[in-house]
Amino acid sequence: MRAREAYEHTLELLQKHHEWFKTVIPLIASENVPSPAVREALTSDLGNRYAEGWPGERVYAGCIYIDQVELLAMELARKLFKAEHANVQPVSGLTANLAVYTALTNPGDTMMCISIASGGHISMGKKKFGGTAGAVHGLEIEYLPLDEKRMNIDVDAATKRIAEVKPKLLTFGGSVFLFPHPVKELSEVAREHGARVLYDAAHVAGLIAGGQFQDPLREGAEVMTCSTHKTLPGPQHGMILCTKELAEPINKAVFPGVVSNHHLHAVAGVAVVLAEMLEFGKEYTAQIVKNAKALGEALYDQGMAVLCPDLGFTASHTIVVDITKYGDGGALEQRLEKANIVLNRNLLPWDIREGRHYKNPGGIRLGTSEVTRLGMKERQMEEIAEFIKRVVIDGEETKRVAAGVAEFRRDYQRVHYCFESATEAYEYMKIR
Ligand SMILES: *Cc1c(COP(=O)(O)O)cnc(C)c1O
């Protein structure tokens, strides 16, 4: 392929992606769509600059406005999360976690968290799985026991285990996160045995900001890491919130520890989304949770094994369905994608034990952050459940369902819960 062809083809692929996303139901629990204002920040010149160091103490010139943007983002983050200190420099949630491990632990120390099969994230993983905590920082990992029926940490068993293991770091949070973790119940025990307490809010930061989930920094966590693009609908970036006492070690671990340039266009986008959340966050996130419960209910009514029916399916943006009755997660994920329904296959906590694998797991995970951002409410969750049923239970031809989905999506093209929404959510912005 000649250079000009490759150039044209690349840009054409981007436009195709945008056109396609105008017609799909986006249900990936870790994704969201940012406001036009966030996208504007992302295209700004800040993405071409360096600002190593701290506002007012940079290693590079040219940071007059950049410093003000970063200070604003920090101030808004402290306010929104009622935190003593905010660091908005990690370029992702994983980087934020690595910075916390670096600040609070030494290689060879033990961290306790949930296993990946129980909903943990690869950034908390053991060395043998290539996880960040084990393979990069050299932590030993011990698991917090899961109550599989409740899809949550088993408090009694965990209390005993913490006393035995005496970890240096106790980490709450995960990527399959249906219910608030027992931070209040376990933080004190952990501290008595010498542990620091981290809460990984990558998935639920938006829900926490909106007052819809739990409030880890009040419940016993001294540091909280976030991704800024999951339930918090900002640019892809990371953030750390902590006590005053931890400000200095955390700052040092972030820079020069794990970032050099910190993606200043994204920092600007973070400032924008934090302001949006201060104004619209409560209303937005309350609707996310209502929609997740409604989607769980609707799928359950069709006979699908949505986890935790006794607990209302979820208290977050996420639901998990055991789909072993209809096939494996991998095959269903692909069929649903052909029908314009985008979600991901997911390991169930008991899958490995029953001989299933992450490529062909027994579950699918669905999140309602993005469809809520597009203005959908409980009624639309019922329609989404019907589309899913037509693929998964009825085995209808995916092409027909895809056409129906595209038609359904026509009315939901704008981003809601933001100050300005002149540009459509997935409009391709051509500035060549
Ligand atoms: C997504 C996620 C991360 C990593 O976030 P990135 O921003 O993708 O690096 C960390 N922890 C948990 C629990 C996550 O779900």
PDBQT file of the ligand as one rigid body, heavy atoms in Angstrom, charges set to zero:
ROOT
HETATM    1  C1  LIG A 501     -10.489  -0.423  33.830  1.00  0.00    +0.000 C 
HETATM    2  C2  LIG A 501      -9.872  -0.753  35.118  1.00  0.00    +0.000 A 
HETATM    3  C3  LIG A 501      -8.569  -0.318  35.438  1.00  0.00    +0.000 A 
HETATM    4  C4  LIG A 501      -7.630   0.253  34.436  1.00  0.00    +0.000 C 
HETATM    5  O1  LIG A 501      -8.047   1.378  33.869  1.00  0.00    +0.000 OA
HETATM    6  P1  LIG A 501      -7.385   1.926  32.527  1.00  0.00    +0.000 P 
HETATM    7  O2  LIG A 501      -7.830   3.340  32.585  1.00  0.00    +0.000 OA
HETATM    8  O3  LIG A 501      -7.936   1.115  31.430  1.00  0.00    +0.000 OA
HETATM    9  O4  LIG A 501      -5.914   1.777  32.651  1.00  0.00    +0.000 OA
HETATM   10  C5  LIG A 501      -8.096  -0.525  36.715  1.00  0.00    +0.000 A 
HETATM   11  N1  LIG A 501      -8.843  -1.143  37.625  1.00  0.00    +0.000 NA
HETATM   12  C6  LIG A 501     -10.066  -1.599  37.357  1.00  0.00    +0.000 A 
HETATM   13  C7  LIG A 501     -10.840  -2.274  38.432  1.00  0.00    +0.000 C 
HETATM   14  C8  LIG A 501     -10.617  -1.438  36.084  1.00  0.00    +0.000 A 
HETATM   15  O5  LIG A 501     -11.815  -1.933  35.806  1.00  0.00    +0.000 OA
ENDROOT
TORSDOF 0
